[in-house]
Each structure stands twice: as structure tokens, then as C-alpha cells.
Amino acid sequence: MWSRRTSRTCTIRGVIEKDPYLWLEDIESEAALAWVAERNAETAAALAADAGFATLKERLREVLDASDRIPYTVRRGAFLYNFWRDAAHPRGLWRRTTLEQYRKDDPEWEAVLDIDALAAAEGEKWVWAGARVRHPAYDRALVCLSRDGGDAVVVREFDLTTRTFVEDGFQVAEAKTRIGWIDADTVFIGTDFGPGSLTDSGYPRTVRRWRRGTPAEDATPVFEGRPQDVSAGGWHDSTPGFERDFVFRSLDFHHSETHLLTADGSLVRIEVPDDAHAYAHREYLVVSLKSGWLGHPAGSLLAFGFDAFLAGDRTAEVLFTPDGRTALAGHSWTRHHLILETMRDVSTRIEVLTPEPGGWARGPLADVPPLSAVSVVDTDPDVSDEYFLDVSGFLQPSTLYHGEIGAGSEILRQAPARFGTAGLTAEQYFAVSEDGTRVPYFVIGPDRSAPGPALLYGYGGFEVSLTPFYGASTGLAWLERGGTHVIANIRGGGEYGPDWHRAALGANRSRAFEDFEAVAADLVARGITTPAMLGAAGGSNGGLLMGAMLTRSPQLFGAIVAQVPLLDMLRFHELLAGASWIAEYGDPDDEADRPHLRELSPYHRLGADRAYPPVLLTTSTRDDRVHPGHARKAAARLRELGHRVLLHENTGGGHAGAGDNEQAAHNSALMHTFLWQHLAPQERPAAG
């Protein structure tokens, strides 16, 4: 089914209108797919036939398949596991090695599961969706496989010793399943058990305990949420000496309740604010605040004694307190320490916290260059103080470090440069938004004596932060050609903590749009570009941002790309996982929310009386998160109104838009060819 209702009338500025393109929401109907094929052919003729397209795509594919990429790993016992795609393994190879081997220039890898071979043997376009490995034995895995990239997966038990699927092991049919080990013969599972087992958002509503050798439908229920919740789930903490079971229900995208599931099946609520994130780590309860609590501001990270907290003690040890320029970016445990990642004006800092009798000692872990990002790739919190650390920047390829806290570190891997950086710089600027808020943004590109082509990227939602990174594809396809790349850290993201996100929620969504518009105007004021040479791109929620730019401020841009976009804000909650985002945007069925959703809905703001820049919309038939109908209907409406629009719909790839490196290279080449055609037409044909 493509929606909960198959027809609808919409009130737009007091006029009752029927949506003439509802038929395009029928994802795999013959008529809809025929229409999509026509649009794809138009896009191929306009972009894939460009003189520089084939060469650009080939170079992008070479970067994605390069054998000298850093193979990032996850430690599971004695082995370091890695999932690898290249030209010989387009769907991917799950493999493993030892740290001793990994230190070598050419490690010996042991193949664990070949997805290409599996796909060929079974005649399915399998895409790797991860594995839940049993801890601490690391002998079995629950392998998740997606058909052509969707969020829904099939689950199969896999023996890591024999490297084969377990005959008559745990198996789950295709669904948006949550599953995890309890012990060798038991799992927690939430999946599609039939009517009443899923939420309105399409995720599991029940948690059940399933024993090996019994039918899944006979699994014992232990917890259930409400239909209007986003989801429910359960997990087993298998830390030796601290084994516990937990269940939760996500009330909406930003609020949840967590309970300790006791041995007798009773529930003990973890009494923290429902917008906080809380979890147990050994003797601690760790709480990340999204709003003020117990005198601590939003954005703080707190630690309590777990048993003492359940007994009513609310004495917190403060691990992090934000300020106006600094926010928490993440944290990771080793056996005896906590590694804390923070952002100051969107650049990362990292330090080590160590619990001591009188509190927590603090010290630096690594020096990070300005305008760079550092991330903890992996730790081994049950066994050692080992860590793997990745450091990169806009013009600085990744360096992977391995170390042990208190014992120094070594460079394990350094990624080679993928594009020329001569004459390029990375700078940070601040624009002033309509309400006076200072909005940071990064500019990566050449020192310009005159304006030139620029690409402005943004997201602005769900507390997602856009931190510095080395973008090989963007560098090759845009920077190396002479373009400037700009990243806007607008409100709605998490760059300055929960308040930065909350500022653009619901009826205040327009603040994110105003921030993006302010950055666009600031780029022009600084002489970096002109409206005719400024492009904008964003995906998913960033696709909504692109739709807003198209309908609010078309005069600011020379071309716009919206990838897997959210565009119909009066029906998003009816389509696939859309109901799960009501907490972010509002509820179209609520009369209090409907006016602002109608006002910001790009699909409903499109008109014939405005001049729009050319638009490229991309989506996937297999996207079971953001419905492809958003892009399809917007393309149809723009065509009807006589505007310039191209649509490319990949038949696979899911919400990522690509299921392998071939598709990823094709999509990237389409986008950059489109932008270069419109923002730098005097420099065509595109350089390879």
C-alpha cells in the first residue's frame, strides 16, 4: 500500500483543490513507472549525454572503488571486521583480519560473507544492511539484508566460525525489524507480526522474547507501545557483570521512555525527561539532556550511579556543560575512560575523562587542526583502553590513528589525496539571519579575484550537524574544476546543541530557511559568487530545504538539486515512514499545525507566475523512508506549470539513492554535470 488513504482534498489558501498527481504515489503501478521512465530518458539525454559526463563518472567510480581507501574496522573479539566494496565486489564483502595484519600495507583479509556471490546464487539484489554480532562470544551474527537498498530487511543467523548461514537458525521475513541477542538461544524481536504489530509510522510496536526452535509468532510478548508511537524496542546489555534488559517506546522522533525489564517481567521506568537520551554503562546511568533538568542546562552530559538512581538519588556527576559556542558532538567509552568529542563553532575538539574518587579527571587526547573533524571510529570498552581515531579536514584526507589511553598512538592508515588542492583554502564565515542570529558556514575553494560558480549545501533538521569532512567526490567533481563548495550550519541542526535544533522546529521551520537565505546573500555580498552562479543542493530533509529555496527565494539561485526530497508537507504523514517526523514538522491533521505546514509545503507553493531556476530532482523507487511520490509529484507540477525540471529516479538504492558504487558515481555525475551546465555554461564542455 502506498498510503493510508488513496485520495484527498487539500485546502490551499481557502480553495479546495484535489491533488491531480496522487496516482504518482502508487510506487510500482504501470502508469507511474512508465511516466518515470520518460523522465529518466529526458534526464539522460540532457545530462548523461554531456561531453564530460562519461569521463567524470569514470573518475568518480575510480575514487569510490580505489583499493587504497582506508578500510575502517570494528573490533569484535580477536578480529577487526570491515565491509568493503570495490569493482570486484560491487555489492560488498564482509571480511576480517587481525590488528597485527591490519598494521601491514597489504593485510591478509579473511572473507566472511560475499554479498555478490549470495545475490547471484539467490537471484536477489541484496544490499548489506549490517549485522548484530553476539557479545561477548562473537561467534554468531544476525545478518540483515535489504532488497535493493530499502529500509526493510530480511534477517538470517550466521555462524562466524564456519562462515555459513545457520540451518534452521533465526530467520525473519522482510520487514523493518528490530532484533538483538539476549543469549545463545534467545533474542529480542520486534517485526511485522500482522495487524496491530506496527505503529502508524510502520515500525515495530511490540517487543517479544523469541527462543530458538520456536515459531516467531509464538515469541513471548514483553512490552508494547501505542499505535501512534514511532516504534518500540528492546535490548540486552551483555557487559560481563552488568547484564540487564531494557525496553523502550519512542513517543515521537524526539521523545521516548526507557524501562529496565526485571527478571520477573516487571518494568522499572528510568525517570529522566522524555526528550533526554539515557543508557546504562557498567555502574553508571549516562544521561544526555535536550532540555534543562536538575539545574543542568540543555546539552549537558551527566553520569549517575545506576543503582543509586533507581533508588531515588539524583546526584549527578557533570561530564560536559555547553556554552554559547560549544556543544557535545559525541562520546565513547574505553574500559577505564570516557572519550569526549565536542564542537566549538563547529570544529571538533577531543579529550579524555577518567573517573576518580573525587570526580572526573580531564586531559587532551589529540591535537586537532583548525576547521577539522575528529571522530572515534572504534573502542573496546569491555577489555582495554584501545581506540581508533580518524582525523580529517576539508582539504586534508583522513588519517587513522590507533592508540591506547596513557600509552601513546600510532598512524595506521593515511588516505591519499583524491583531488588537486593547489590554490584552495578552507575558511569559516558568519552570516546574520533575519532575526539577528549569527549563522556559521564553511567556504572551500579558490581565492577569487572575481565571483565564480559556487555550490551551497545545507540540511537543517533533526539535530544533524554538518562538520568538516574530506569530500573526495565533491573535490573531484566540483572543486578541481574551479567551483567553490559552501556548507551552511543552519538552525535545525545540532551544531550548537539542542537549542539550535529546537529553534527551527514546527511552526518555526522558516528560521532554517531564513538562515540558508542569509548565507546565500552573504556569499554574494562577499563577492564569492553571484545569484546566477550559485547552486544549492540538499537531500531528504535537506530536499525540503531545497524546495523552500525554490519557492521562497528563487532569485537567489541559478540552479537547485533536491535529492530524495520531502516536498508535500500536507501528506508526508500519510506516506511510508512520514508519520515519524510529526514531532519535527507538525501534524497536518491538527488544525493548529496545518496552516504553517501549508505555508512551507513546496509542492503547494509552486506557481506559474514566478521564474524558477532549473531544478534536478532525484529519488529512488526503493526508497521506503521518504516516498518517491514527493519528487515525482513536484516534477509533474513543475512541468505542468512550464518550468525547467529534470527527474532522475533510480530503480534501486533505497533512501541513500544508490545501492552500489556504480549507482553512486552515476548520481554524483548527474548532479555535478547539471550544476556545471547551469552555473558555468561558458566553461563547457565539462572537464574530466
C-alpha positions, -999 to 999 in steps of 0.1 A, spaced: 0 0 0 13 34 -9 -6 53 18 -33 50 44 -58 69 22 -59 68 -15 -74 102 -22 -76 135 -5 -86 171 -10 -64 199 3 -73 233 15 -49 257 -1 -53 294 8 -90 289 12 -96 270 -20 -105 233 -21 -82 215 -45 -78 179 -55 -42 167 -60 -41 157 -97 -9 137 -92 -19 113 -64 -15 85 -90 22 90 -89 23 79 -53 14 44 -64 50 34 -64 51 5 -88 20 10 -109 25 5 -146 14 41 -154 36 57 -127 67 36 -138 61 44 -174 60 81 -166 92 78 -145 109 60 -175 101 90 -197 115 115 -172 147 93 -167 151 93 -205 149 131 -206 174 135 -178 198 110 -195 195 130 -228 202 163 -210 230 152 -186 244 117 -194 250 128 -230 270 158 -219 305 159 -234 322 155 -200 297 131 -182 313 98 -190 348 108 -180 336 124 -148 316 93 -139 346 71 -146 368 92 -123 342 92 -96 338 55 -98 376 51 -96 376 71 -64 348 51 -49 364 18 -58 400 27 -50 420 0 -33 440 24 -12 409 37 6 411 33 44 392 1 54 376 12 86 370 -16 110 351 -26 141 367 -49 167 348 -80 177 370 -101 199 403 -110 183 392 -98 148 388 -64 131 358 -66 108 353 -45 77 327 -42 49 343 -35 16 330 -25 -19 351 -22 -50 350 -30 -87 354 -67 -80 328 -66 -52 302 -41 -62 276 -53 -36 303 -58 -10 324 -82 10 322 -87 48 357 -96 59 380 -96 89 417 -95 99 438 -91 130 454 -59 143 488 -74 135 478 -79 99 460 -45 98 492 -27 105 507 -40 73 505 -22 40 487 -51 24 468 -70 52 456 -106 47 418 -105 49 396 -135 56 363 -134 36 333 -138 59 303 -132 36 304 -123 -1 272 -104 -9 278 -105 -46 280 -143 -46 249 -145 -24 229 -122 -46 240 -142 -77 231 -175 -61 197 -164 -49 188 -141 -78 182 -111 -55 197 -76 -55 209 -79 -19 223 -48 -2 242 -52 31 223 -37 60 246 -47 89 249 -75 114 242 -79 151 271 -99 164 266 -119 196 286 -104 225 308 -113 242 313 -147 224 314 -131 189 305 -165 174 271 -158 157 256 -129 139 221 -118 128 228 -106 93 204 -80 78 199 -79 40 179 -53 21 163 -59 -13 179 -32 -35 185 -8 -6 152 -3 12 150 1 50 131 -31 53 154 -62 57 154 -99 60 173 -113 89 193 -146 89 215 -162 116 251 -166 105 279 -187 121 311 -167 123 332 -198 129 321 -218 99 312 -186 79 279 -201 68 242 -194 75 228 -215 103 203 -241 90 171 -237 110 186 -207 128 168 -174 135 152 -161 103 129 -132 98 109 -122 67 113 -88 51 102 -60 75 115 -30 93 127 -54 120 145 -47 153 163 -77 166 192 -83 191 208 -111 211 198 -119 247 218 -151 249 229 -180 227 194 -192 222 172 -161 227 167 -128 210 145 -97 215 125 -91 183 101 -65 170 88 -70 135 56 -73 114 36 -100 131 4 -89 113 -24 -64 122 -17 -43 153 21 -52 155 33 -20 137 29 17 146 13 42 123 49 50 111 54 14 100 79 4 127 76 -24 153 51 -17 181 58 -48 202 88 -64 218 89 -101 222 114 -127 236 120 -154 210 136 -187 218 155 -208 193 135 -236 177 101 -220 183 79 -202 157 84 -164 157 47 -159 161 49 -177 194 75 -154 208 66 -141 243 54 -105 244 73 -84 270 63 -49 260 42 -29 236 39 8 226 9 26 212 -1 28 175 7 65 175 42 59 188 71 59 163 84 25 175 92 2 204 122 -20 210 143 -39 235 179 -47 240 201 -68 263 232 -52 279 257 -81 278 285 -63 297 300 -91 319 289 -84 355 263 -58 345 238 -78 324 205 -61 322 175 -59 299 158 -28 287 127 -18 266 117 15 252 90 33 233 97 62 210 67 86 216 78 106 186 111 114 169 124 134 198 108 118 229 110 83 244 105 63 276 130 36 287 123 9 312 145 -17 330 129 -51 324 134 -71 355 138 -109 358 101 -113 368 90 -93 338 81 -61 356 91 -27 343 110 0 362 109 34 344 142 52 340 129 85 354 146 110 331 130 137 309 114 121 279 135 142 255 167 130 271 189 101 259 198 77 287 216 44 288 235 22 313 272 17 311 286 -6 338 278 10 371 267 43 355 235 57 341 246 82 315 221 110 305 224 134 276 200 163 281 179 181 254 163 204 279 172 217 313 169 193 343 180 192 379 197 226 374 217 215 344 212 232 311 202 216 278 231 199 261 247 187 293 261 152 297 255 137 332 265 104 350 247 89 379 253 57 399 228 33 382 216 16 413 216 48 433 195 65 406 169 37 407 168 41 445 160 79 441 194 95 443 197 124 418 232 134 425 249 139 391 285 140 380 288 165 353 307 153 323 300 182 300 283 215 302 277 236 270 282 273 264 271 296 237 297 284 213 304 248 223 282 217 220 286 180 226 294 161 194 297 125 208 313 103 234 328 68 235 338 45 264 370 25 267 375 1 296 386 28 321 379 61 304 354 82 285 365 99 253 345 132 248 340 149 214 329 185 214 324 212 188 334 248 192 319 268 164 315 235 145 352 225 147 358 193 168 378 190 200 386 158 219 395 150 255 397 121 279 377 118 311 388 94 338 366 86 369 385 91 402 373 90 438 370 128 439 354 133 405 365 130 369 400 140 357 403 156 323 431 157 297 436 161 260 437 130 237 448 146 205 455 179 189 431 187 161 439 212 133 416 242 129 384 236 108 389 198 111 369 169 124 379 141 146 358 110 153 363 79 174 360 50 149 360 22 175 369 13 211 369 -20 231 351 -9 262 349 -44 279 386 -53 276 410 -24 270 416 13 266 423 9 229 409 34 205 408 41 167 407 78 158 400 94 125 412 130 117 403 148 85 395 182 71 380 198 40 414 197 22 430 171 44 425 134 37 418 111 66 445 99 89 436 68 111 453 65 144 454 36 168 463 41 204 458 31 240 450 58 265 481 65 285 504 47 261 505 68 230 493 63 195 504 53 160 493 61 125 477 31 110 465 45 77 466 77 57 443 82 28 458 97 -4 446 129 -19 418 124 -44 418 158 -60 441 187 -65 442 213 -37 467 238 -51 453 273 -46 424 261 -25 416 273 10 390 265 37 375 294 57 347 299 81 324 329 79 292 340 97 261 354 81 234 373 100 199 358 97 167 378 96 162 377 134 199 387 140 212 352 147 248 346 136 249 315 113 283 299 106 292 285 72 323 270 56 337 281 23 361 257 5 375 268 -29 400 290 -47 410 325 -37 388 345 -61 395 379 -77 360 377 -92 328 358 -85 326 322 -97 305 291 -96 295 280 -61 275 252 -46 258 258 -13 248 227 7 225 225 38 204 202 59 190 220 90 169 193 108 168 165 133 198 179 152 221 167 125 254 186 125 274 193 93 310 192 105 342 195 84 350 164 62 371 154 33 346 150 4 365 132 -24 336 132 -48 328 169 -43 365 177 -46 369 159 -78 337 169 -95 334 205 -82 365 220 -65 390 206 -90 370 223 -118 372 257 -101 340 257 -82 335 268 -46 318 245 -21 299 260 8 284 242 38 258 261 58 253 253 95 217 265 98 193 261 127 175 228 129 209 211 131 228 203 162 259 225 157 252 245 189 233 218 208 196 212 214 185 249 214 200 253 179 178 224 168 147 235 187 148 270 172 136 256 139 110 231 150 74 230 138 60 265 131 95 279 134 108 259 105 112 291 84 141 301 106 162 273 90 151 287 56 160 323 66 194 311 78 201 295 44 189 325 25 212 347 47 242 326 38 234 328 1 231 365 3 264 368 23 282 348 -4 271 373 -30 280 403 -7 315 389 -2 320 386 -39 324 349 -38 296 343 -63 265 358 -79 229 345 -79 233 333 -115 264 312 -105 251 300 -71 237 265 -69 220 248 -39 218 211 -30 203 191 -2 188 157 4 159 142 24 151 170 50 176 190 30 154 183 0 126 201 18 151 230 23 158 230 -14 120 231 -22 117 260 2 145 279 -16 129 272 -49 95 286 -38 106 313 -14 138 327 -29 143 316 -65 161 348 -73 190 338 -51 200 307 -71 210 297 -106 202 260 -102 188 237 -74 193 200 -68 169 182 -44 178 146 -36 153 121 -22 133 152 -11 104 157 12 81 182 -6 44 176 1 40 188 37 3 182 38 6 144 30 40 135 43 25 118 74 4 95 51 34 82 32 57 54 44 77 65 75 64 101 73 43 99 105 75 95 125 85 131 116 54 148 130 75 159 161 99 177 137 74 195 114 39 193 129 8 173 122 -11 181 90 -43 167 106 -40 191 135 -57 224 128 -31 242 149 -3 229 127 -19 228 93 -16 265 85 22 266 89 26 233 71 5 246 42 27 277 41 60 259 40 49 230 17 70 235 -15 46 213 -35 17 235 -27 36 268 -32 45 261 -68 30 286 -92 31 297 -128 37 333 -121 72 331 -108 105 325 -125 123 295 -110 159 284 -116 163 250 -133 157 221 -109 171 185 -107 150 161 -85 165 127 -77 148 98 -59 146 60 -57 118 36 -64 130 16 -35 131 45 -10 108 32 17 116 61 40 108 93 20 82 83 -6 93 88 -42 60 104 -48 73 137 -33 98 141 -61 75 126 -88 46 149 -80 68 180 -78 83 172 -111 49 167 -127 36 200 -112 67 220 -124 63 205 -159 26 214 -159 34 250 -150 61 253 -177 92 254 -155 125 237 -162 128 205 -143 146 171 -146 138 140 -126 161 110 -121 146 81 -103 170 52 -96 151 19 -95 171 7 -65 193 22 -38 167 30 -11 169 63 8 206 66 0 197 68 -36 224 42 -46 229 6 -37 265 3 -51 294 24 -63 282 24 -99 249 40 -89 266 64 -65 291 76 -93 262 79 -118 241 100 -94 270 123 -84 280 128 -121 244 137 -129 242 163 -102 275 180 -109 270 179 -146 236 196 -141 251 223 -119 281 230 -141 258 233 -171 238 260 -155 262 278 -132 293 278 -155 279 274 -190 308 294 -205 332 267 -193 315 237 -210 322 211 -221 328 199 -186 364 190 -178 373 154 -170 
